[in-house]
Amino acid sequence: MSTVRVGERQIGDDQPCFIIAEIGINHNGDIDFAKRLISVAVAAGCDAVKFQKRTVEVVYTPEELAKPRENPFGPTNGDLKHGLEFGQEEYSEIDKFCKSVKMTWFASPWDEGSVDFLEQFKPPVHKIASASLTDDNLLRHVRKTGKPIILSTGMSTYDEIDHAVEVLGKDDLILMHATSTYPANYDELNLRAIPVMASRYGVPVGYSGHETGIPTSVCAAALGACCVERHITMDRAGWGSDQAASLEPNGITRLVRDIRLWEQSKGDGVKRVYEREFPIIKKLRRVGAAV
């Protein structure tokens, strides 16, 4: 199985797990809060942060935007969507800040205009959200950028994934196993799909987790996930639709630590006696202890 190069990193078999802190819309429309979350990802040792980018009037129908929905930005769903959406000024700030702290960043564009918008910042990769997996026009538009693609596969059947992979081609493609419930129940995670998908498609497969805990995301890495993505927040009980399915600073720090400990511990599968075991052999074995 080939690897995919994202920035300075190779992602795939025998490579360190690429850990993505998904900020998404957890910044709640506040650029200073977004910078705080980037700083959390830096301190935790994450490899990248990810945002979401939409052209609100393209992604949502007028009827959807007009629906009543009380929120900090106004009385309608449209007020909320516009309030959470960063534009030129904010993304320029994000780009500048990420460069200053040496953190890779990219985003999930939900429409063709958002792809073109993000391209000005020369992201090393584009992420296609699970909700967009069946949007052939968007898939083709992202592929035209020539950038590597990370494709999430939540709420998708194998037939739908097969078609998306056919549209995109397998070059520079990473698939992400995911379950699109927020937060996801543990009996919905189906982590064994990770090696099955890797065998079926012959491309690197990662994991985008929406569960509340940490161990299952570490298990995903142990099952072969080439990258692991988790939402991050400052407060899981805070306002916002994705906060409850996110990890707080201590949680994302522990996740990175535990994945790195797994990588350090997995070894090469060759059974051997280690140098530090020899004194223990002499001390504890009564028979066959000659070394």
C-alpha positions as CSV (number, residue, x, y, z in Angstrom):
1,M,0.0,0.0,0.0
2,S,1.4,3.4,-1.0
3,T,1.8,6.4,1.3
4,V,0.4,9.9,0.8
5,R,2.5,12.9,1.3
6,V,0.8,15.8,3.2
7,G,3.2,18.7,3.6
8,E,6.4,17.3,5.1
9,R,4.8,14.1,6.3
10,Q,4.2,10.7,4.7
11,I,0.9,9.1,5.8
12,G,0.3,5.4,5.4
13,D,1.8,2.0,6.4
14,D,4.8,2.0,8.7
15,Q,4.5,5.8,9.3
16,P,3.6,7.5,12.5
17,C,-0.1,8.2,12.9
18,F,-1.0,11.6,11.6
19,I,-3.1,13.2,14.4
20,I,-5.6,15.9,13.3
21,A,-7.3,18.3,15.8
22,E,-10.6,19.1,14.3
23,I,-11.6,22.7,15.3
24,G,-14.4,22.8,12.8
25,I,-16.9,25.3,14.0
26,N,-16.1,24.9,17.7
27,H,-14.5,28.4,17.6
28,N,-18.1,29.7,17.7
29,G,-17.3,32.5,15.3
30,D,-14.5,34.0,17.5
31,I,-11.1,34.2,15.8
32,D,-9.3,34.7,19.2
33,F,-11.0,31.5,20.5
34,A,-9.9,29.7,17.3
35,K,-6.3,30.7,18.0
36,R,-6.6,29.3,21.6
37,L,-7.7,26.0,20.1
38,I,-4.8,26.0,17.7
39,S,-2.5,26.6,20.7
40,V,-4.1,23.6,22.4
41,A,-3.3,21.4,19.4
42,V,0.2,22.6,19.3
43,A,0.7,21.9,23.1
44,A,-0.8,18.5,22.7
45,G,1.6,17.5,19.9
46,C,-1.0,17.2,17.1
47,D,0.2,17.2,13.5
48,A,-2.5,19.4,12.0
49,V,-5.7,21.4,12.8
50,K,-8.7,21.4,10.5
51,F,-11.5,23.9,10.0
52,Q,-14.7,23.8,7.9
53,K,-15.6,26.2,5.1
54,R,-19.0,26.8,3.5
55,T,-20.6,29.3,1.2
56,V,-23.8,29.5,3.3
57,E,-26.2,30.3,0.5
58,V,-24.9,27.5,-1.6
59,V,-24.9,24.8,1.0
60,Y,-28.2,25.6,2.6
61,T,-31.6,26.3,1.0
62,P,-33.4,29.6,1.7
63,E,-36.1,27.5,3.6
64,E,-33.4,26.0,5.9
65,L,-31.8,29.3,6.6
66,A,-35.2,30.9,7.4
67,K,-36.1,28.3,10.1
68,P,-36.4,29.7,13.6
69,R,-33.4,28.8,15.7
70,E,-32.5,30.9,18.7
71,N,-28.7,31.4,18.9
72,P,-26.2,34.1,19.9
73,F,-26.2,35.6,16.4
74,G,-30.0,36.0,16.0
75,P,-33.3,34.2,15.8
76,T,-32.9,32.1,12.6
77,N,-30.8,29.2,11.4
78,G,-29.3,31.6,8.8
79,D,-28.0,33.9,11.5
80,L,-26.3,31.0,13.1
81,K,-24.7,29.7,9.9
82,H,-23.4,33.1,9.0
83,G,-22.2,33.8,12.5
84,L,-20.1,30.7,12.6
85,E,-18.6,31.2,9.2
86,F,-15.1,32.6,8.9
87,G,-14.2,34.7,5.9
88,Q,-11.1,36.3,4.3
89,E,-10.0,38.2,7.3
90,E,-10.3,35.3,9.8
91,Y,-8.7,32.7,7.5
92,S,-5.8,35.1,6.8
93,E,-5.3,35.4,10.6
94,I,-5.5,31.6,10.9
95,D,-2.9,31.1,8.2
96,K,-0.6,33.7,9.7
97,F,-1.0,32.3,13.2
98,C,-0.5,28.6,12.2
99,K,2.7,29.6,10.3
100,S,4.0,31.4,13.4
101,V,3.4,28.3,15.6
102,K,4.5,25.8,12.8
103,M,1.1,24.1,12.7
104,T,-0.2,22.6,9.5
105,W,-3.8,23.6,8.8
106,F,-6.5,22.7,6.2
107,A,-10.2,22.6,6.0
108,S,-13.3,20.7,4.7
109,P,-14.8,22.8,1.8
110,W,-18.5,22.1,1.4
111,D,-18.9,23.7,-2.0
112,E,-16.8,24.5,-5.1
113,G,-16.5,28.2,-4.1
114,S,-15.1,27.2,-0.8
115,V,-12.5,25.1,-2.5
116,D,-11.4,28.0,-4.6
117,F,-11.3,30.2,-1.5
118,L,-9.1,27.8,0.4
119,E,-6.7,27.4,-2.5
120,Q,-5.3,30.9,-2.0
121,F,-3.7,29.7,1.3
122,K,-2.0,26.7,-0.5
123,P,-3.2,24.0,1.9
124,P,-1.3,20.7,1.8
125,V,-4.5,18.7,1.5
126,H,-8.2,19.0,1.2
127,K,-10.7,17.1,3.5
128,I,-14.0,16.1,2.1
129,A,-16.7,15.7,4.8
130,S,-18.9,12.6,5.0
131,A,-21.9,14.7,4.1
132,S,-20.2,15.6,0.8
133,L,-19.2,12.0,-0.2
134,T,-22.0,11.7,-2.7
135,D,-21.4,15.2,-4.3
136,D,-19.7,14.2,-7.5
137,N,-19.3,17.8,-8.7
138,L,-17.5,18.8,-5.5
139,L,-15.3,15.7,-5.6
140,R,-14.2,16.5,-9.1
141,H,-13.6,20.1,-8.3
142,V,-11.4,19.2,-5.3
143,R,-9.5,16.7,-7.4
144,K,-8.7,19.4,-10.0
145,T,-6.6,21.2,-7.4
146,G,-4.0,18.5,-7.6
147,K,-3.9,18.3,-3.8
148,P,-4.0,15.1,-1.8
149,I,-7.5,14.3,-0.5
150,I,-8.8,13.0,2.8
151,L,-12.3,11.6,2.3
152,S,-14.5,10.8,5.3
153,T,-17.0,7.9,4.9
154,G,-19.5,8.4,7.7
155,M,-23.2,7.6,6.9
156,S,-22.1,5.9,3.6
157,T,-22.5,2.5,2.2
158,Y,-19.8,0.6,0.4
159,D,-21.6,1.2,-2.9
160,E,-21.4,5.0,-2.2
161,I,-17.8,4.8,-1.2
162,D,-16.9,2.7,-4.3
163,H,-18.5,5.3,-6.5
164,A,-16.7,8.2,-4.7
165,V,-13.4,6.4,-5.0
166,E,-14.1,5.8,-8.7
167,V,-14.8,9.5,-9.2
168,L,-11.7,10.6,-7.3
169,G,-9.2,7.9,-8.3
170,K,-6.9,6.3,-5.8
171,D,-3.9,8.6,-6.3
172,D,-3.1,10.7,-3.2
173,L,-6.3,9.5,-1.5
174,I,-6.8,8.7,2.2
175,L,-10.1,7.3,3.4
176,M,-11.4,7.9,6.9
177,H,-13.7,5.5,8.6
178,A,-16.3,7.4,10.6
179,T,-19.7,7.2,12.2
180,S,-21.7,10.4,11.8
181,T,-23.5,10.6,15.1
182,Y,-22.5,13.3,17.6
183,P,-21.5,12.0,20.0
184,A,-21.3,8.5,18.7
185,N,-22.2,5.5,20.8
186,Y,-19.5,2.9,21.3
187,D,-21.6,0.1,19.7
188,E,-21.8,2.3,16.5
189,L,-18.0,2.7,16.0
190,N,-17.3,-0.5,14.1
191,L,-13.6,-0.1,14.3
192,R,-12.9,-3.4,12.4
193,A,-14.0,-1.6,9.3
194,I,-10.6,0.1,9.3
195,P,-8.5,-2.9,8.1
196,V,-11.4,-4.1,5.9
197,M,-11.5,-0.8,4.1
198,A,-7.7,-0.8,3.7
199,S,-7.9,-4.2,2.1
200,R,-10.9,-3.3,-0.1
201,Y,-9.5,-0.1,-1.5
202,G,-5.7,-0.4,-1.3
203,V,-5.3,3.1,0.0
204,P,-4.3,4.4,3.5
205,V,-7.3,4.4,5.9
206,G,-7.7,6.6,9.0
207,Y,-10.3,7.2,11.6
208,S,-12.5,10.2,12.3
209,G,-13.9,9.7,15.8
210,H,-17.0,11.4,17.3
211,E,-17.2,9.4,20.5
212,T,-16.7,10.9,23.9
213,G,-13.7,9.0,25.1
214,I,-10.1,8.3,24.3
215,P,-9.3,4.6,24.3
216,T,-11.3,3.7,21.2
217,S,-9.4,6.3,19.1
218,V,-6.2,4.7,20.3
219,C,-7.6,1.3,19.4
220,A,-8.2,2.7,15.9
221,A,-4.5,3.5,15.6
222,A,-3.7,0.0,16.8
223,L,-6.0,-1.5,14.1
224,G,-4.1,0.3,11.5
225,A,-5.6,3.8,11.2
226,C,-2.9,5.9,9.4
227,C,-4.4,9.1,10.8
228,V,-6.8,9.9,13.7
229,E,-9.0,13.0,13.8
230,R,-10.9,14.2,16.8
231,H,-12.8,17.4,17.5
232,I,-11.3,19.6,20.2
233,T,-12.9,22.2,22.5
234,M,-12.2,24.1,25.7
235,D,-15.4,22.9,27.3
236,R,-17.5,19.9,26.2
237,A,-20.5,21.3,28.0
238,G,-20.1,24.7,26.2
239,W,-22.5,26.1,23.6
240,G,-22.3,24.6,20.1
241,S,-23.4,21.6,18.2
242,D,-20.1,19.7,18.1
243,Q,-18.8,20.4,21.7
244,A,-20.1,17.3,23.3
245,A,-18.4,15.1,20.7
246,S,-15.0,16.8,21.3
247,L,-12.0,16.4,23.5
248,E,-10.9,19.1,26.0
249,P,-7.2,20.1,26.2
250,N,-6.4,17.3,28.6
251,G,-8.2,14.8,26.5
252,I,-6.4,15.6,23.2
253,T,-3.1,15.6,25.0
254,R,-3.7,12.2,26.5
255,L,-4.8,10.9,23.0
256,V,-1.6,12.0,21.4
257,R,0.4,10.6,24.3
258,D,-1.3,7.2,24.1
259,I,-1.0,6.8,20.4
260,R,2.7,7.6,20.5
261,L,3.1,5.1,23.4
262,W,1.3,2.5,21.2
263,E,3.7,3.3,18.3
264,Q,6.7,2.9,20.6
265,S,5.4,-0.3,22.0
266,K,4.2,-2.3,18.9
267,G,7.7,-3.4,17.9
268,D,8.4,-5.5,14.8
269,G,6.8,-8.8,15.9
270,V,10.1,-10.7,16.2
271,K,10.3,-12.4,19.6
272,R,13.6,-11.7,21.3
273,V,15.2,-11.5,24.7
274,Y,16.2,-8.0,25.5
275,E,19.5,-7.0,27.1
276,R,17.7,-5.7,30.2
277,E,16.1,-9.2,30.7
278,F,19.4,-11.0,31.1
279,P,20.0,-10.1,34.8
280,I,16.4,-11.1,35.5
281,I,17.0,-14.5,33.9
282,K,20.0,-15.1,36.2
283,K,18.0,-13.9,39.2
284,L,14.7,-15.7,38.7
285,R,15.2,-18.9,36.6
286,R,16.2,-22.1,38.4
287,V,16.6,-24.2,35.2
288,G,18.1,-23.3,31.9
289,A,19.4,-20.0,33.2
290,A,22.8,-20.1,31.6
291,V,23.3,-17.1,29.4
